[in-house]
């Protein structure tokens, strides 16, 4: 499950960078980034994100 979360975070980050550079998507891409950041912090706090 941890790998899936990290994949989602990476994909959303890449989409955010593309939207930032290409000026497409506007608020939607920033919203997706915030969701990815919340998932990242949640995994850090629960201790599941640190294991590789």
ChimeraX attribute file (.defattr): number of C-alpha atoms within 10 A of each C-alpha:
attribute: neighborCount
match mode: 1-to-1
recipient: residues
	/A:1	8
	/A:2	13
	/A:3	11
	/A:4	9
	/A:5	15
	/A:6	16
	/A:7	12
	/A:8	15
	/A:9	20
	/A:10	14
	/A:11	14
	/A:12	21
	/A:13	19
	/A:14	14
	/A:15	18
	/A:16	22
	/A:17	14
	/A:18	14
	/A:19	17
	/A:20	14
	/A:21	9
	/A:22	10
	/A:23	10
	/A:24	13
	/A:25	13
	/A:26	12
	/A:27	10
	/A:28	12
	/A:29	20
	/A:30	18
	/A:31	13
	/A:32	17
	/A:33	21
	/A:34	14
	/A:35	13
	/A:36	20
	/A:37	15
	/A:38	13
	/A:39	17
	/A:40	17
	/A:41	12
	/A:42	13
	/A:43	16
	/A:44	12
	/A:45	11
	/A:46	9
	/A:47	10
	/A:48	13
	/A:49	18
	/A:50	10
	/A:51	7
	/A:52	6
